[in-house]
């Protein structure tokens, strides 16, 4: 029997219909999708909400849906440019601008565009074997966040193989951008400050040294502790110190210009996201989960729990 998903039920049959009848927000919102492994790996006994693997079949269905529904897949830096623009587009995309990737400029157009960003955490080798061929077929860019201490590792996170430098270089030369996911993939909040700084500085340097390209983006490993304002201020300062320009987190929701560009929200995706739920997530119907996510973090913080 399939596990009942309360989040799916409430999203499809309550919050998404409610969202569609309420006045739309004026600020631009862009879904930044958070994938991890593209594989058949299923974490048995774990609720679908917490799954991180997306099967190659489901991933191909997702990319086909984006293509058939005219989503324009852009990079994180392009999304940040849109957020910094002075236009006030519709919720689903810019109504009077067209992003010209070849010139890296925003041009005027009457076309309404639905922008979207693809990100992949952990740098698993199955990105190269399963995700990249599909992305190439649609000419979609993506950002992969690397834990540099696990590169070339055949038994890394969850016992899975990670990308090697030859693969990373090939991907980098074919439209894939790489960002930092620390060195050893720790929960940074629980490290000493000197170790936090090392994780952020060294991972950036290693990728830049190997690719000869600047690393501008950072992805926080594990649940993002935004309930700890002192820590997040410290972390933002470190990212600025080492010249990161933007970053993403595990905070749930579509992203708008009101968000901190160093801790942008994302939408978690896995094999359990059928097309109806996937479509609803893209359109902001899953954003309601941000509130219970915040409440859970707040209560955990108040109780002093260190579990992640």
C-alpha positions as CSV (number, residue, x, y, z in Angstrom):
1,X,0.0,0.0,0.0
2,X,1.4,3.5,-0.9
3,X,2.2,5.7,2.1
4,X,-0.4,8.4,2.5
5,X,1.1,11.8,1.9
6,X,-0.6,14.5,4.0
7,X,1.6,17.2,2.4
8,X,0.5,16.0,-1.1
9,X,-3.2,15.9,-0.1
10,X,-3.2,19.4,1.5
11,X,-1.2,20.8,-1.4
12,X,-3.4,19.5,-4.2
13,X,-6.8,19.8,-2.6
14,X,-6.6,22.7,-0.2
15,X,-3.6,25.1,-0.4
16,X,-3.2,25.2,-4.2
17,X,-6.9,25.8,-5.0
18,X,-6.9,28.4,-2.2
19,X,-3.9,30.1,-3.7
20,X,-5.5,30.3,-7.1
21,X,-8.5,32.3,-5.9
22,X,-6.5,34.7,-3.7
23,X,-4.9,37.8,-5.2
24,X,-1.4,37.1,-6.6
25,X,1.7,38.6,-5.2
26,X,3.3,41.3,-7.3
27,X,7.0,40.3,-6.8
28,X,8.6,37.8,-9.2
29,X,8.8,34.3,-7.9
30,X,11.0,31.6,-9.4
31,X,11.0,27.9,-8.5
32,X,14.5,26.7,-7.7
33,X,14.3,22.9,-7.7
34,X,16.5,20.8,-5.4
35,X,17.4,17.4,-6.7
36,X,20.0,15.1,-5.2
37,X,20.6,11.6,-6.6
38,X,19.1,10.6,-10.0
39,X,18.8,6.9,-9.4
40,X,16.5,4.1,-8.4
41,X,17.6,4.3,-4.8
42,X,14.7,4.2,-2.5
43,X,15.1,4.8,1.2
44,X,12.8,2.1,2.6
45,X,10.9,3.0,5.7
46,X,11.3,6.8,5.1
47,X,8.3,8.9,4.4
48,X,8.1,10.2,0.8
49,X,8.6,13.8,2.1
50,X,12.1,12.9,3.2
51,X,13.2,11.0,0.1
52,X,16.1,12.5,-1.8
53,X,16.5,10.2,-4.8
54,X,14.7,10.7,-8.1
55,X,14.5,7.8,-10.5
56,X,15.8,8.4,-14.1
57,X,12.3,7.8,-15.4
58,X,10.6,10.3,-13.1
59,X,13.4,12.9,-13.8
60,X,12.9,12.5,-17.5
61,X,9.2,13.0,-17.0
62,X,9.9,16.2,-15.1
63,X,12.2,17.6,-17.7
64,X,9.7,16.7,-20.5
65,X,7.0,18.6,-18.5
66,X,9.1,21.7,-18.3
67,X,9.8,21.6,-22.0
68,X,6.2,21.0,-23.0
69,X,4.9,23.8,-20.7
70,X,7.4,26.4,-21.9
71,X,9.5,26.8,-18.8
72,X,12.7,28.7,-19.4
73,X,15.5,27.1,-17.4
74,X,18.1,29.6,-16.3
75,X,21.1,29.6,-14.0
76,X,21.2,31.0,-10.5
77,X,23.1,34.1,-11.4
78,X,20.4,34.9,-14.0
79,X,17.7,34.4,-11.5
80,X,19.4,36.9,-9.2
81,X,19.6,39.4,-12.0
82,X,15.9,39.1,-12.5
83,X,15.2,39.6,-8.7
84,X,17.4,42.8,-8.8
85,X,15.5,44.2,-11.8
86,X,13.0,47.0,-11.2
87,X,10.1,45.3,-13.1
88,X,7.1,43.9,-11.3
89,X,6.2,40.8,-13.2
90,X,3.4,38.3,-12.7
91,X,3.8,35.4,-10.2
92,X,4.6,32.9,-12.9
93,X,7.3,34.9,-14.7
94,X,8.2,38.2,-16.2
95,X,5.5,39.6,-18.4
96,X,7.5,42.1,-20.4
97,X,11.1,40.8,-20.4
98,X,13.0,38.1,-22.2
99,X,16.3,36.8,-21.0
100,X,18.8,36.6,-23.8
101,X,21.4,34.0,-22.5
102,X,23.8,34.5,-25.4
103,X,24.2,38.2,-24.6
104,X,23.6,37.8,-20.9
105,X,21.2,40.7,-21.0
106,X,17.5,41.3,-20.3
107,X,15.6,42.4,-23.4
108,X,12.1,43.8,-23.8
109,X,9.5,41.5,-25.1
110,X,5.7,41.0,-24.8
111,X,6.2,37.3,-24.1
112,X,5.3,36.0,-20.6
113,X,8.1,33.7,-19.3
114,X,8.0,31.1,-16.6
115,X,11.6,30.9,-15.3
116,X,13.0,28.0,-13.4
117,X,16.4,27.0,-11.9
118,X,17.7,23.4,-11.6
119,X,20.1,22.5,-8.8
120,X,21.6,19.2,-7.7
121,X,23.2,18.7,-4.3
122,X,26.0,16.3,-3.3
123,X,27.8,15.8,-6.7
124,X,26.8,12.2,-7.2
125,X,28.1,10.4,-10.2
126,X,24.6,9.5,-11.3
127,X,24.3,13.2,-12.3
128,X,26.8,12.5,-15.0
129,X,25.3,9.2,-16.1
130,X,21.6,9.8,-15.7
131,X,20.7,13.5,-15.4
132,X,23.2,15.2,-17.8
133,X,22.1,13.3,-21.0
134,X,18.5,14.4,-20.4
135,X,19.5,18.0,-19.7
136,X,21.6,18.1,-22.8
137,X,18.7,16.9,-24.9
138,X,16.7,20.0,-23.8
139,X,19.8,22.3,-23.6
140,X,19.0,23.0,-20.0
141,X,21.7,24.5,-17.7
142,X,22.0,23.4,-14.1
143,X,24.1,24.0,-11.0
144,X,25.7,21.1,-9.1
145,X,26.9,21.7,-5.6
146,X,30.1,19.7,-4.7
147,X,31.4,18.5,-1.3
148,X,35.0,18.7,-2.5
149,X,36.3,16.2,0.0
150,X,34.2,13.5,-1.6
151,X,35.1,14.1,-5.2
152,X,36.7,10.9,-6.7
153,X,35.1,8.9,-3.8
154,X,33.5,5.7,-4.8
155,X,31.8,5.2,-1.4
156,X,30.8,8.6,-0.2
157,X,27.5,9.9,1.1
158,X,24.9,7.1,1.6
159,X,27.5,4.7,0.2
160,X,27.2,6.3,-3.3
161,X,29.8,7.2,-5.8
162,X,30.6,10.8,-6.5
163,X,31.8,12.7,-9.6
164,X,35.5,12.7,-10.4
165,X,37.4,15.7,-11.7
166,X,37.5,14.5,-15.3
167,X,33.7,14.3,-15.3
168,X,33.4,17.6,-13.6
169,X,35.6,19.3,-16.2
170,X,33.6,17.8,-19.0
171,X,30.3,19.0,-17.4
172,X,31.7,22.4,-16.8
173,X,32.6,22.8,-20.5
174,X,29.1,21.8,-21.4
175,X,26.8,24.2,-19.6
176,X,26.9,22.9,-16.0
177,X,27.8,25.3,-13.3
178,X,29.5,24.2,-10.0
179,X,29.0,25.6,-6.6
180,X,30.3,24.8,-3.1
181,X,28.7,22.3,-0.8
182,X,31.5,22.5,1.7
183,X,34.4,20.1,2.0
184,X,33.1,17.3,4.1
185,X,29.3,17.9,4.1
186,X,28.9,18.7,7.8
187,X,26.1,20.4,9.7
188,X,28.1,23.7,9.9
189,X,26.1,25.0,12.8
190,X,27.7,22.6,15.2
191,X,31.4,23.2,14.1
192,X,33.9,25.6,15.6
193,X,34.1,28.9,13.8
194,X,37.6,28.1,12.4
195,X,36.3,24.9,10.9
196,X,33.2,26.5,9.4
197,X,35.5,29.0,7.7
198,X,37.8,26.3,6.4
199,X,34.8,24.4,4.9
200,X,33.6,27.5,3.1
201,X,37.0,28.8,2.0
202,X,38.7,25.6,1.0
203,X,35.8,24.1,-1.0
204,X,35.6,27.2,-3.2
205,X,39.4,27.3,-3.7
206,X,39.5,23.6,-4.7
207,X,36.8,23.9,-7.3
208,X,38.3,27.1,-8.7
209,X,41.8,25.6,-8.9
210,X,40.6,22.6,-10.8
211,X,38.2,24.3,-13.2
212,X,39.9,27.7,-13.6
213,X,36.5,29.4,-13.2
214,X,35.1,31.4,-10.3
215,X,32.7,29.7,-7.8
216,X,29.9,32.1,-7.0
217,X,27.3,30.0,-5.3
218,X,27.0,28.0,-2.0
219,X,24.5,25.4,-0.9
220,X,24.1,24.7,2.8
221,X,24.2,21.0,3.7
222,X,21.5,19.5,5.9
223,X,18.5,21.4,7.3
224,X,19.1,25.2,7.2
225,X,19.1,26.7,10.8
226,X,17.4,30.0,10.0
227,X,15.9,30.0,13.5
228,X,19.4,30.8,14.7
229,X,19.8,34.4,13.6
230,X,23.3,34.8,15.2
231,X,24.6,31.9,13.2
232,X,23.0,32.9,9.9
233,X,24.4,36.4,10.2
234,X,27.9,34.9,10.8
235,X,27.5,32.6,7.9
236,X,26.4,35.4,5.5
237,X,29.5,37.4,6.6
238,X,31.7,34.4,5.7
239,X,30.1,34.0,2.3
240,X,30.6,37.6,1.6
241,X,34.2,37.5,2.8
242,X,35.1,34.8,0.4
243,X,33.3,36.5,-2.5
244,X,30.3,34.2,-2.9
245,X,27.6,36.1,-4.8
246,X,24.6,34.0,-3.9
247,X,23.5,30.8,-2.3
248,X,20.7,28.3,-1.7
249,X,19.3,26.6,1.3
250,X,16.8,23.8,2.3
251,X,14.1,26.4,3.1
252,X,11.0,25.4,1.3
253,X,9.3,27.6,-1.3
254,X,9.5,29.5,-4.5
255,X,12.0,32.3,-4.3
256,X,11.3,36.0,-4.7
257,X,13.3,39.2,-4.5
258,X,12.4,39.5,-0.8
259,X,14.5,36.5,0.0
260,X,18.2,36.7,1.2
261,X,20.2,35.9,-2.0
262,X,22.7,33.9,0.1
263,X,19.9,31.6,1.5
264,X,17.4,31.4,-1.3
265,X,14.5,29.0,-0.9
266,X,14.2,25.8,-2.9
267,X,11.6,23.1,-3.7
268,X,12.7,19.6,-2.8
269,X,12.0,17.0,-5.5
270,X,12.1,13.2,-5.5
271,X,10.7,10.1,-7.1
272,X,7.4,10.5,-5.3
273,X,6.6,13.7,-7.1
274,X,4.1,12.7,-9.8
275,X,3.3,15.3,-12.5
276,X,0.2,16.7,-10.7
277,X,2.3,17.4,-7.5
278,X,5.3,18.5,-9.6
279,X,3.2,21.0,-11.5
280,X,1.7,22.4,-8.3
281,X,5.1,22.8,-6.7
282,X,6.3,24.8,-9.6
283,X,3.4,27.2,-9.4
284,X,3.8,27.9,-5.7
285,X,1.3,25.5,-4.3
286,X,3.9,23.8,-2.0
287,X,5.0,27.1,-0.4
288,X,2.5,26.7,2.5
289,X,4.9,24.1,4.0
290,X,7.3,26.9,4.8
291,X,5.2,27.9,7.9
292,X,5.1,24.4,9.5
293,X,8.8,24.0,8.6
294,X,9.6,27.2,10.5
295,X,7.5,26.2,13.5
296,X,9.2,22.8,13.7
297,X,12.7,24.5,13.6
298,X,11.6,27.0,16.2
299,X,10.3,24.4,18.6
300,X,13.4,22.2,18.1
301,X,15.6,25.2,18.8
302,X,13.7,26.1,21.9
303,X,14.0,22.5,23.2
304,X,17.8,22.5,22.6
305,X,17.7,19.5,20.2
306,X,20.8,19.0,18.1
307,X,19.2,16.5,15.7
308,X,19.3,17.2,12.0
